[in-house]
Amino acid sequence: MADLTGSRPVATLWQLALNDDRLFCAVYRRGDGFELRLESPTRVILTEPFDLQPRSVAQTGALRASLKRRGWQDAH
């Protein structure tokens, strides 16, 4: 994953691939909390505040499942 902001992720929740494209769902520290980022190797696609609660983690899983239904596959 490209270091687009000068910070490193606290955790990468998942990585997906479609042909030569890659998506990363990662959690970063932000001030006194956390931020969720959906990133490609070259840009940040989405950022939002993130709390480490079951509901927030489930929402990232739902996004992953939705992308997989559209043809994305787990990347390793």
Sequence and secondary structure as in RCSB ss.txt:
>XXXX:A:sequence
MADLTGSRPVATLWQLALNDDRLFCAVYRRGDGFELRLESPTRVILTEPFDLQPRSVAQTGALRASLKRRGWQDA
H
>XXXX:A:secstr
    SS   SEEEEEEEETTEEEEEEEEEETTEEEEEEE SS EEEEEEE  SHHHHHHHHHHHHHHHHTT EE 
 
